């Protein structure tokens, strides 16, 4: 039983360490808003810039890989895959709306999965 507690504590240690500096800023660690109003989504440069922003946001939402814990790495990988798939779906809708000139919001909200 004690061993499970230690593993649980270690598994969530990176989240706690990340939360400490961000807590003062009242940032929700489980989601990020990606703004793209400054990008031209009709160009490959604009779409590539949005993809880079999405990748950064996914990493922020899901965390970094650990050199010491395969359990943490599995959770991070699963979170990144699911969150990136969701981000790409939102991106594709935004690009289609941009091209059709029906785009309203110029932000995507990513939530950890």
WOQUI-V212339 format. One record per helix or strand of 2 or more residues. SS is the DSSP state (H for helix, E for strand). FROM is the first residue (numbers start at 1). TO is the last residue. If there is no record, write none. Layout:
ss = {SS,SS}
from = {FROM,FROM}
to = {TO,TO}
This chain:
ss = {H,E,H,H,E}
from = {2,31,44,70,107}
to = {23,35,62,99,111}
